[in-house]
Amino acid sequence: MAGQALAAPAADRGTVAVLIASGGRVALSRIVLPLLVVAAVAWTLTVRAGDGSMGMSAAAFAAGWIVMMVAMMLPAVAPVVGLYALAARRGLVAAVPIFVGGYLLVWAASSVPAYAVARAVNDPLMQGRTWMQRVVGGTLVAAAAFQLTPLKAVCLRHCRSPLSFFMARTSSMRKPLAALRAGAGHGLYCLGCCWALMAVLIVVGGMQLVWALALATVITLEKVAPWGEAVARTVAVAAAGLGAAIVFSPSIVAHLIAMPSMSMSM
Protein backbone atom coordinates (compact mmCIF):
# COMPACT_ATOMS: atom_id res chain seq x y z
CA MET A 1 0.00 0.00 0.00
CA ALA A 2 2.00 2.89 1.33
CA GLY A 3 5.13 1.41 -0.20
CA GLN A 4 4.08 2.93 -3.49
CA ALA A 5 2.41 6.02 -2.08
CA LEU A 6 5.07 6.95 0.46
CA ALA A 7 8.83 6.81 0.60
CA ALA A 8 10.15 3.54 2.02
CA PRO A 9 12.19 5.21 4.82
CA ALA A 10 8.91 6.48 6.23
CA ALA A 11 8.19 2.98 7.51
CA ASP A 12 10.08 3.73 10.70
CA ARG A 13 8.32 7.02 11.37
CA GLY A 14 5.22 7.61 13.45
CA THR A 15 1.89 7.40 11.64
CA VAL A 16 0.92 10.99 12.35
CA ALA A 17 4.26 12.32 11.08
CA VAL A 18 4.00 10.28 7.89
CA LEU A 19 0.41 11.38 7.32
CA ILE A 20 1.36 15.04 7.61
CA ALA A 21 4.47 14.65 5.46
CA SER A 22 2.52 12.81 2.75
CA GLY A 23 -0.02 15.49 2.05
CA GLY A 24 -2.39 14.31 4.73
CA ARG A 25 -4.56 17.43 4.72
CA VAL A 26 -7.00 15.80 2.34
CA ALA A 27 -7.09 12.63 4.42
CA LEU A 28 -7.50 14.77 7.51
CA SER A 29 -10.53 16.58 6.15
CA ARG A 30 -12.17 13.68 4.31
CA ILE A 31 -11.32 10.70 6.53
CA VAL A 32 -9.84 11.52 9.92
CA LEU A 33 -12.28 14.25 10.94
CA PRO A 34 -15.35 12.19 9.90
CA LEU A 35 -14.01 9.27 11.93
CA LEU A 36 -13.71 11.53 14.95
CA VAL A 37 -17.29 12.70 14.38
CA VAL A 38 -18.45 9.06 14.33
CA ALA A 39 -16.54 8.47 17.57
CA ALA A 40 -18.23 11.50 19.13
CA VAL A 41 -21.65 10.17 18.11
CA ALA A 42 -20.76 6.80 19.66
CA TRP A 43 -19.77 8.53 22.90
CA THR A 44 -23.08 10.38 22.88
CA LEU A 45 -25.01 7.14 22.45
CA THR A 46 -22.99 5.57 25.25
CA VAL A 47 -23.70 8.42 27.64
CA ARG A 48 -27.42 8.54 26.81
CA ALA A 49 -27.73 4.78 27.38
CA GLY A 50 -26.03 5.09 30.75
CA ASP A 51 -29.14 4.13 32.71
CA GLY A 52 -28.39 0.47 32.09
CA SER A 53 -31.58 -0.12 30.17
CA MET A 54 -29.78 -2.43 27.75
CA GLY A 55 -29.57 -5.07 30.46
CA MET A 56 -27.16 -7.97 30.40
CA SER A 57 -28.41 -10.15 27.55
CA ALA A 58 -25.64 -11.27 25.24
CA ALA A 59 -27.09 -9.39 22.27
CA ALA A 60 -27.53 -6.17 24.24
CA PHE A 61 -24.03 -6.41 25.66
CA ALA A 62 -22.54 -7.03 22.21
CA ALA A 63 -24.37 -4.04 20.74
CA GLY A 64 -23.25 -1.77 23.57
CA TRP A 65 -19.69 -3.13 23.42
CA ILE A 66 -19.42 -2.41 19.69
CA VAL A 67 -20.66 1.15 20.19
CA MET A 68 -18.16 1.60 23.00
CA MET A 69 -15.29 0.23 20.90
CA VAL A 70 -16.18 2.63 18.09
CA ALA A 71 -16.09 5.48 20.59
CA MET A 72 -12.84 4.40 22.23
CA MET A 73 -10.79 3.08 19.31
CA LEU A 74 -11.61 5.27 16.29
CA PRO A 75 -9.67 8.30 17.59
CA ALA A 76 -6.58 6.12 18.06
CA VAL A 77 -6.85 4.43 14.64
CA ALA A 78 -7.82 7.59 12.70
CA PRO A 79 -4.24 8.44 11.57
CA VAL A 80 -3.76 4.89 10.25
CA VAL A 81 -7.02 5.10 8.33
CA GLY A 82 -5.87 8.46 6.99
CA LEU A 83 -2.74 6.83 5.58
CA TYR A 84 -4.80 4.05 4.06
CA ALA A 85 -7.06 6.66 2.48
CA LEU A 86 -4.06 8.30 0.78
CA ALA A 87 -3.28 4.99 -0.93
CA ALA A 88 -6.96 4.40 -1.73
CA ARG A 89 -7.11 7.75 -3.54
CA ARG A 90 -4.27 6.52 -5.77
CA GLY A 91 -6.12 3.29 -6.53
CA LEU A 92 -3.51 1.19 -4.75
CA VAL A 93 -5.90 -0.44 -2.28
CA ALA A 94 -9.61 -1.19 -1.89
CA ALA A 95 -12.08 1.30 -0.47
CA VAL A 96 -11.54 2.68 3.04
CA PRO A 97 -14.77 1.27 4.57
CA ILE A 98 -13.59 -2.26 3.76
CA PHE A 99 -10.37 -1.79 5.74
CA VAL A 100 -12.22 -0.13 8.64
CA GLY A 101 -14.82 -2.90 8.57
CA GLY A 102 -12.11 -5.53 9.03
CA TYR A 103 -10.69 -3.57 11.94
CA LEU A 104 -14.07 -3.27 13.66
CA LEU A 105 -14.86 -6.96 13.10
CA VAL A 106 -12.01 -7.84 15.45
CA TRP A 107 -13.35 -5.58 18.17
CA ALA A 108 -16.88 -6.88 17.61
CA ALA A 109 -15.62 -10.44 18.10
CA SER A 110 -13.96 -9.38 21.35
CA SER A 111 -17.44 -8.85 22.80
CA VAL A 112 -17.70 -12.62 23.33
CA PRO A 113 -14.91 -12.99 25.93
CA ALA A 114 -15.77 -9.56 27.32
CA TYR A 115 -19.34 -10.69 27.99
CA ALA A 116 -18.16 -13.89 29.66
CA VAL A 117 -15.85 -11.97 31.99
CA ALA A 118 -18.47 -9.34 32.76
CA ARG A 119 -21.04 -11.97 33.70
CA ALA A 120 -18.54 -13.77 35.91
CA VAL A 121 -17.41 -10.71 37.88
CA ASN A 122 -20.57 -8.64 38.09
CA ASP A 123 -22.41 -10.23 41.00
CA PRO A 124 -19.47 -10.70 43.39
CA LEU A 125 -18.22 -7.22 42.52
CA MET A 126 -21.58 -5.58 43.24
CA GLN A 127 -21.95 -7.65 46.43
CA GLY A 128 -18.62 -6.37 47.70
CA ARG A 129 -17.04 -9.80 48.08
CA THR A 130 -13.54 -9.38 49.50
CA TRP A 131 -12.04 -12.06 47.26
CA MET A 132 -13.47 -10.30 44.20
CA GLN A 133 -12.06 -6.99 45.34
CA ARG A 134 -8.64 -8.62 45.52
CA VAL A 135 -9.19 -9.96 42.00
CA VAL A 136 -9.72 -6.34 40.97
CA GLY A 137 -6.35 -5.47 42.50
CA GLY A 138 -4.74 -8.44 40.82
CA THR A 139 -6.19 -7.41 37.45
CA LEU A 140 -4.59 -3.98 37.78
CA VAL A 141 -1.24 -5.51 38.71
CA ALA A 142 -1.47 -7.95 35.78
CA ALA A 143 -2.31 -5.10 33.40
CA ALA A 144 0.67 -3.15 34.73
CA ALA A 145 2.95 -6.11 34.11
CA PHE A 146 1.65 -6.57 30.57
CA GLN A 147 2.33 -2.91 29.80
CA LEU A 148 6.05 -3.69 30.18
CA THR A 149 6.19 -6.95 28.20
CA PRO A 150 7.82 -7.46 24.77
CA LEU A 151 4.41 -8.41 23.33
CA LYS A 152 2.98 -5.05 24.35
CA ALA A 153 6.02 -3.32 22.84
CA VAL A 154 5.65 -5.16 19.52
CA CYS A 155 1.92 -4.47 19.24
CA LEU A 156 2.31 -0.83 20.25
CA ARG A 157 5.16 -0.34 17.79
CA HIS A 158 2.94 -1.68 15.00
CA CYS A 159 0.03 0.54 16.01
CA ARG A 160 2.26 3.60 16.09
CA SER A 161 3.93 2.88 12.73
CA PRO A 162 2.16 0.16 10.69
CA LEU A 163 3.69 0.98 7.31
CA SER A 164 5.87 -2.13 7.15
CA PHE A 165 2.77 -4.24 7.75
CA PHE A 166 0.97 -2.47 4.92
CA MET A 167 3.88 -2.50 2.48
CA ALA A 168 4.09 -6.29 2.74
CA ARG A 169 0.54 -6.44 1.40
CA THR A 170 0.57 -3.82 -1.34
CA SER A 171 0.27 -6.26 -4.22
CA SER A 172 -3.01 -7.78 -3.02
CA MET A 173 -4.86 -5.02 -1.17
CA ARG A 174 -6.71 -3.84 -4.27
CA LYS A 175 -8.89 -6.91 -3.66
CA PRO A 176 -11.65 -6.25 -1.12
CA LEU A 177 -11.08 -9.51 0.75
CA ALA A 178 -7.37 -8.75 1.14
CA ALA A 179 -8.16 -5.24 2.38
CA LEU A 180 -10.66 -6.69 4.85
CA ARG A 181 -7.99 -9.10 6.10
CA ALA A 182 -5.49 -6.26 6.40
CA GLY A 183 -7.96 -4.28 8.49
CA ALA A 184 -8.55 -7.32 10.68
CA GLY A 185 -4.80 -7.86 10.95
CA HIS A 186 -4.30 -4.32 12.15
CA GLY A 187 -7.21 -4.84 14.54
CA LEU A 188 -5.51 -7.90 16.00
CA TYR A 189 -2.37 -5.89 16.70
CA CYS A 190 -4.56 -3.24 18.29
CA LEU A 191 -6.36 -5.82 20.41
CA GLY A 192 -3.01 -7.31 21.42
CA CYS A 193 -1.90 -3.86 22.51
CA CYS A 194 -5.05 -3.00 24.47
CA TRP A 195 -6.59 -6.21 25.82
CA ALA A 196 -5.22 -5.73 29.34
CA LEU A 197 -6.63 -2.21 29.51
CA MET A 198 -10.00 -3.57 28.37
CA ALA A 199 -9.82 -6.15 31.16
CA VAL A 200 -9.33 -3.27 33.56
CA LEU A 201 -12.40 -1.57 32.10
CA ILE A 202 -14.55 -4.66 32.68
CA VAL A 203 -13.20 -5.92 36.01
CA VAL A 204 -12.08 -2.73 37.69
CA GLY A 205 -14.26 -0.09 36.11
CA GLY A 206 -17.43 -2.13 35.87
CA MET A 207 -18.00 -0.75 32.34
CA GLN A 208 -18.33 2.79 33.69
CA LEU A 209 -18.15 5.99 31.68
CA VAL A 210 -15.37 7.64 33.67
CA TRP A 211 -13.12 4.59 33.29
CA ALA A 212 -13.92 4.29 29.58
CA LEU A 213 -13.01 7.93 28.97
CA ALA A 214 -9.79 7.60 30.95
CA LEU A 215 -8.71 4.42 29.17
CA ALA A 216 -9.68 5.79 25.75
CA THR A 217 -7.43 8.77 26.44
CA VAL A 218 -4.57 6.47 27.45
CA ILE A 219 -5.00 4.29 24.35
CA THR A 220 -5.06 7.28 22.01
CA LEU A 221 -1.99 8.86 23.59
CA GLU A 222 -0.08 5.56 23.48
CA LYS A 223 -0.71 5.19 19.74
CA VAL A 224 -0.64 8.78 18.52
CA ALA A 225 1.45 10.96 20.83
CA PRO A 226 5.20 11.27 20.15
CA TRP A 227 5.80 10.06 23.70
CA GLY A 228 3.34 7.17 23.53
CA GLU A 229 5.81 4.59 24.87
CA ALA A 230 6.36 6.74 27.95
CA VAL A 231 2.59 6.84 28.46
CA ALA A 232 2.50 3.03 28.48
CA ARG A 233 5.22 2.89 31.13
CA THR A 234 3.55 5.58 33.24
CA VAL A 235 0.26 3.69 33.14
CA ALA A 236 2.09 0.56 34.25
CA VAL A 237 3.45 2.32 37.33
CA ALA A 238 0.07 3.85 38.21
CA ALA A 239 -1.83 0.57 37.71
CA ALA A 240 0.70 -1.40 39.77
CA GLY A 241 0.45 1.09 42.63
CA LEU A 242 -3.35 1.13 42.64
CA GLY A 243 -3.57 -2.65 42.27
CA ALA A 244 -1.19 -3.25 45.18
CA ALA A 245 -3.16 -0.81 47.32
CA ILE A 246 -6.39 -2.67 46.57
CA VAL A 247 -4.87 -6.06 47.39
CA PHE A 248 -3.92 -4.79 50.85
CA SER A 249 -7.06 -2.66 51.32
CA PRO A 250 -9.92 -4.19 49.29
CA SER A 251 -12.44 -1.58 50.45
CA ILE A 252 -10.90 0.86 47.95
CA VAL A 253 -12.87 -0.90 45.22
CA ALA A 254 -16.13 0.54 46.55
CA HIS A 255 -14.90 4.02 45.66
CA LEU A 256 -13.77 2.93 42.19
CA ILE A 257 -17.17 1.54 41.19
CA ALA A 258 -19.19 4.43 42.65
CA MET A 259 -19.06 6.35 39.34
CA PRO A 260 -21.56 7.16 36.56
CA SER A 261 -22.57 3.98 34.71
CA MET A 262 -22.18 3.18 31.07
CA SER A 263 -24.61 1.54 28.73
CA MET A 264 -23.56 -1.89 29.92
CA SER A 265 -24.09 -0.99 33.54
CA MET A 266 -24.45 -4.12 35.59
NUGULUM-506517 format. One record per residue (C-alpha): residue in three letters; x, y, z. Coordinates in nm, 4 decimals, padded with zeros to 6 digits. Example, Ala and Ser with C-alpha at 12.3 -4.5 7.8 and 13.67 -1.06 7.14 Angstrom:
<recs>
ALA, 01.2300, -00.4500, 00.7800
SER, 01.3670, -00.1060, 00.7140
</recs>
This chain:
<recs>
MET, 00.0000, 00.0000, 00.0000
ALA, 00.2001, 00.2887, 00.1329
GLY, 00.5134, 00.1409, -00.0199
GLN, 00.4079, 00.2929, -00.3495
ALA, 00.2409, 00.6023, -00.2076
LEU, 00.5075, 00.6946, 00.0464
ALA, 00.8829, 00.6808, 00.0597
ALA, 01.0155, 00.3544, 00.2021
PRO, 01.2189, 00.5208, 00.4820
ALA, 00.8908, 00.6481, 00.6229
ALA, 00.8187, 00.2980, 00.7507
ASP, 01.0077, 00.3725, 01.0698
ARG, 00.8321, 00.7025, 01.1371
GLY, 00.5218, 00.7607, 01.3450
THR, 00.1894, 00.7402, 01.1638
VAL, 00.0918, 01.0992, 01.2350
ALA, 00.4260, 01.2320, 01.1083
VAL, 00.3997, 01.0277, 00.7885
LEU, 00.0412, 01.1377, 00.7315
ILE, 00.1357, 01.5039, 00.7613
ALA, 00.4469, 01.4645, 00.5458
SER, 00.2523, 01.2807, 00.2750
GLY, -00.0019, 01.5491, 00.2046
GLY, -00.2394, 01.4306, 00.4727
ARG, -00.4561, 01.7431, 00.4721
VAL, -00.6999, 01.5797, 00.2336
ALA, -00.7093, 01.2629, 00.4417
LEU, -00.7495, 01.4766, 00.7514
SER, -01.0534, 01.6578, 00.6154
ARG, -01.2168, 01.3682, 00.4308
ILE, -01.1324, 01.0696, 00.6526
VAL, -00.9842, 01.1519, 00.9923
LEU, -01.2283, 01.4247, 01.0940
PRO, -01.5353, 01.2189, 00.9903
LEU, -01.4009, 00.9265, 01.1930
LEU, -01.3712, 01.1527, 01.4952
VAL, -01.7289, 01.2703, 01.4383
VAL, -01.8450, 00.9061, 01.4333
ALA, -01.6544, 00.8469, 01.7573
ALA, -01.8232, 01.1505, 01.9125
VAL, -02.1649, 01.0174, 01.8110
ALA, -02.0765, 00.6803, 01.9656
TRP, -01.9770, 00.8532, 02.2904
THR, -02.3077, 01.0383, 02.2884
LEU, -02.5008, 00.7143, 02.2449
THR, -02.2991, 00.5567, 02.5254
VAL, -02.3704, 00.8417, 02.7643
ARG, -02.7420, 00.8537, 02.6812
ALA, -02.7730, 00.4781, 02.7378
GLY, -02.6032, 00.5094, 03.0746
ASP, -02.9143, 00.4133, 03.2708
GLY, -02.8386, 00.0470, 03.2094
SER, -03.1582, -00.0124, 03.0166
MET, -02.9778, -00.2426, 02.7754
GLY, -02.9568, -00.5069, 03.0457
MET, -02.7163, -00.7967, 03.0403
SER, -02.8407, -01.0147, 02.7550
ALA, -02.5636, -01.1269, 02.5245
ALA, -02.7088, -00.9390, 02.2275
ALA, -02.7529, -00.6167, 02.4242
PHE, -02.4034, -00.6412, 02.5664
ALA, -02.2537, -00.7034, 02.2213
ALA, -02.4370, -00.4038, 02.0742
GLY, -02.3246, -00.1771, 02.3566
TRP, -01.9694, -00.3130, 02.3417
ILE, -01.9415, -00.2409, 01.9692
VAL, -02.0661, 00.1154, 02.0188
MET, -01.8163, 00.1602, 02.3000
MET, -01.5291, 00.0227, 02.0897
VAL, -01.6183, 00.2634, 01.8087
ALA, -01.6090, 00.5481, 02.0591
MET, -01.2839, 00.4398, 02.2231
MET, -01.0791, 00.3076, 01.9307
LEU, -01.1606, 00.5272, 01.6288
PRO, -00.9668, 00.8303, 01.7588
ALA, -00.6576, 00.6124, 01.8056
VAL, -00.6852, 00.4434, 01.4639
ALA, -00.7823, 00.7585, 01.2696
PRO, -00.4242, 00.8444, 01.1566
VAL, -00.3759, 00.4888, 01.0255
VAL, -00.7021, 00.5095, 00.8326
GLY, -00.5870, 00.8463, 00.6993
LEU, -00.2736, 00.6829, 00.5582
TYR, -00.4800, 00.4050, 00.4064
ALA, -00.7063, 00.6663, 00.2483
LEU, -00.4063, 00.8300, 00.0777
ALA, -00.3282, 00.4992, -00.0925
ALA, -00.6956, 00.4401, -00.1727
ARG, -00.7114, 00.7754, -00.3539
ARG, -00.4273, 00.6524, -00.5769
GLY, -00.6116, 00.3290, -00.6534
LEU, -00.3505, 00.1194, -00.4745
VAL, -00.5900, -00.0437, -00.2280
ALA, -00.9612, -00.1186, -00.1895
ALA, -01.2083, 00.1305, -00.0469
VAL, -01.1538, 00.2680, 00.3035
PRO, -01.4770, 00.1268, 00.4570
ILE, -01.3591, -00.2262, 00.3762
PHE, -01.0373, -00.1790, 00.5738
VAL, -01.2224, -00.0133, 00.8637
GLY, -01.4820, -00.2901, 00.8568
GLY, -01.2109, -00.5530, 00.9035
TYR, -01.0686, -00.3566, 01.1942
LEU, -01.4074, -00.3271, 01.3662
LEU, -01.4856, -00.6958, 01.3096
VAL, -01.2011, -00.7839, 01.5453
TRP, -01.3351, -00.5576, 01.8172
ALA, -01.6878, -00.6876, 01.7611
ALA, -01.5616, -01.0436, 01.8098
SER, -01.3956, -00.9382, 02.1352
SER, -01.7443, -00.8847, 02.2801
VAL, -01.7705, -01.2625, 02.3328
PRO, -01.4911, -01.2994, 02.5928
ALA, -01.5772, -00.9557, 02.7324
TYR, -01.9336, -01.0687, 02.7988
ALA, -01.8163, -01.3889, 02.9660
VAL, -01.5852, -01.1974, 03.1993
ALA, -01.8469, -00.9338, 03.2762
ARG, -02.1043, -01.1974, 03.3702
ALA, -01.8539, -01.3766, 03.5913
VAL, -01.7405, -01.0712, 03.7881
ASN, -02.0572, -00.8636, 03.8085
ASP, -02.2414, -01.0225, 04.1000
PRO, -01.9471, -01.0698, 04.3387
LEU, -01.8217, -00.7223, 04.2523
MET, -02.1575, -00.5585, 04.3240
GLN, -02.1952, -00.7646, 04.6428
GLY, -01.8623, -00.6372, 04.7704
ARG, -01.7039, -00.9801, 04.8084
THR, -01.3539, -00.9379, 04.9498
TRP, -01.2044, -01.2057, 04.7263
MET, -01.3471, -01.0298, 04.4200
GLN, -01.2062, -00.6992, 04.5341
ARG, -00.8645, -00.8624, 04.5520
VAL, -00.9190, -00.9959, 04.2002
VAL, -00.9715, -00.6343, 04.0974
GLY, -00.6350, -00.5469, 04.2501
GLY, -00.4736, -00.8436, 04.0817
THR, -00.6187, -00.7414, 03.7451
LEU, -00.4594, -00.3980, 03.7779
VAL, -00.1239, -00.5508, 03.8709
ALA, -00.1469, -00.7949, 03.5782
ALA, -00.2311, -00.5101, 03.3400
ALA, 00.0665, -00.3150, 03.4730
ALA, 00.2954, -00.6110, 03.4112
PHE, 00.1647, -00.6574, 03.0566
GLN, 00.2329, -00.2909, 02.9795
LEU, 00.6047, -00.3695, 03.0184
THR, 00.6189, -00.6945, 02.8199
PRO, 00.7817, -00.7459, 02.4773
LEU, 00.4406, -00.8412, 02.3326
LYS, 00.2977, -00.5050, 02.4348
ALA, 00.6015, -00.3315, 02.2844
VAL, 00.5651, -00.5164, 01.9524
CYS, 00.1924, -00.4466, 01.9239
LEU, 00.2307, -00.0830, 02.0251
ARG, 00.5163, -00.0342, 01.7789
HIS, 00.2941, -00.1680, 01.5004
CYS, 00.0026, 00.0537, 01.6014
ARG, 00.2263, 00.3602, 01.6089
SER, 00.3930, 00.2881, 01.2734
PRO, 00.2165, 00.0156, 01.0694
LEU, 00.3690, 00.0983, 00.7309
SER, 00.5873, -00.2134, 00.7153
PHE, 00.2769, -00.4245, 00.7749
PHE, 00.0965, -00.2475, 00.4923
MET, 00.3884, -00.2498, 00.2482
ALA, 00.4093, -00.6290, 00.2743
ARG, 00.0540, -00.6440, 00.1402
THR, 00.0575, -00.3817, -00.1341
SER, 00.0265, -00.6264, -00.4219
SER, -00.3007, -00.7776, -00.3017
MET, -00.4863, -00.5019, -00.1173
ARG, -00.6710, -00.3842, -00.4270
LYS, -00.8890, -00.6909, -00.3664
PRO, -01.1650, -00.6247, -00.1120
LEU, -01.1076, -00.9514, 00.0751
ALA, -00.7371, -00.8752, 00.1141
ALA, -00.8162, -00.5240, 00.2376
LEU, -01.0661, -00.6694, 00.4848
ARG, -00.7994, -00.9096, 00.6102
ALA, -00.5486, -00.6265, 00.6400
GLY, -00.7957, -00.4281, 00.8487
ALA, -00.8548, -00.7323, 01.0679
GLY, -00.4800, -00.7863, 01.0949
HIS, -00.4303, -00.4319, 01.2151
GLY, -00.7213, -00.4836, 01.4536
LEU, -00.5510, -00.7902, 01.6000
TYR, -00.2374, -00.5886, 01.6705
CYS, -00.4562, -00.3237, 01.8293
LEU, -00.6361, -00.5823, 02.0411
GLY, -00.3011, -00.7308, 02.1415
CYS, -00.1898, -00.3863, 02.2510
CYS, -00.5050, -00.3001, 02.4475
TRP, -00.6588, -00.6208, 02.5819
ALA, -00.5216, -00.5733, 02.9340
LEU, -00.6631, -00.2208, 02.9505
MET, -00.9998, -00.3565, 02.8373
ALA, -00.9822, -00.6149, 03.1158
VAL, -00.9329, -00.3266, 03.3562
LEU, -01.2404, -00.1574, 03.2101
ILE, -01.4553, -00.4665, 03.2683
VAL, -01.3205, -00.5923, 03.6005
VAL, -01.2079, -00.2726, 03.7694
GLY, -01.4259, -00.0087, 03.6107
GLY, -01.7434, -00.2135, 03.5872
MET, -01.7998, -00.0749, 03.2336
GLN, -01.8326, 00.2792, 03.3688
LEU, -01.8146, 00.5986, 03.1677
VAL, -01.5368, 00.7642, 03.3671
TRP, -01.3123, 00.4593, 03.3293
ALA, -01.3917, 00.4286, 02.9583
LEU, -01.3012, 00.7930, 02.8971
ALA, -00.9785, 00.7599, 03.0945
LEU, -00.8705, 00.4418, 02.9168
ALA, -00.9685, 00.5787, 02.5748
THR, -00.7428, 00.8772, 02.6439
VAL, -00.4572, 00.6473, 02.7446
ILE, -00.5004, 00.4288, 02.4348
THR, -00.5060, 00.7281, 02.2006
LEU, -00.1988, 00.8858, 02.3590
GLU, -00.0076, 00.5562, 02.3483
LYS, -00.0712, 00.5194, 01.9743
VAL, -00.0638, 00.8776, 01.8519
ALA, 00.1452, 01.0959, 02.0828
PRO, 00.5199, 01.1270, 02.0154
TRP, 00.5799, 01.0065, 02.3705
GLY, 00.3344, 00.7170, 02.3535
GLU, 00.5811, 00.4588, 02.4873
ALA, 00.6360, 00.6738, 02.7953
VAL, 00.2586, 00.6843, 02.8464
ALA, 00.2502, 00.3027, 02.8478
ARG, 00.5220, 00.2889, 03.1133
THR, 00.3549, 00.5582, 03.3241
VAL, 00.0257, 00.3692, 03.3138
ALA, 00.2092, 00.0560, 03.4252
VAL, 00.3453, 00.2323, 03.7335
ALA, 00.0070, 00.3849, 03.8210
ALA, -00.1829, 00.0572, 03.7713
ALA, 00.0696, -00.1398, 03.9765
GLY, 00.0452, 00.1085, 04.2630
LEU, -00.3350, 00.1131, 04.2638
GLY, -00.3568, -00.2655, 04.2271
ALA, -00.1191, -00.3251, 04.5181
ALA, -00.3157, -00.0810, 04.7321
ILE, -00.6389, -00.2675, 04.6573
VAL, -00.4872, -00.6064, 04.7388
PHE, -00.3916, -00.4792, 05.0845
SER, -00.7055, -00.2660, 05.1316
PRO, -00.9920, -00.4188, 04.9292
SER, -01.2441, -00.1581, 05.0449
ILE, -01.0900, 00.0863, 04.7952
VAL, -01.2875, -00.0897, 04.5224
ALA, -01.6133, 00.0536, 04.6551
HIS, -01.4898, 00.4016, 04.5661
LEU, -01.3768, 00.2929, 04.2191
ILE, -01.7167, 00.1542, 04.1186
ALA, -01.9186, 00.4433, 04.2655
MET, -01.9061, 00.6347, 03.9340
PRO, -02.1558, 00.7158, 03.6562
SER, -02.2568, 00.3975, 03.4707
MET, -02.2182, 00.3181, 03.1072
SER, -02.4614, 00.1544, 02.8734
MET, -02.3565, -00.1892, 02.9920
SER, -02.4091, -00.0993, 03.3541
MET, -02.4451, -00.4119, 03.5589
</recs>
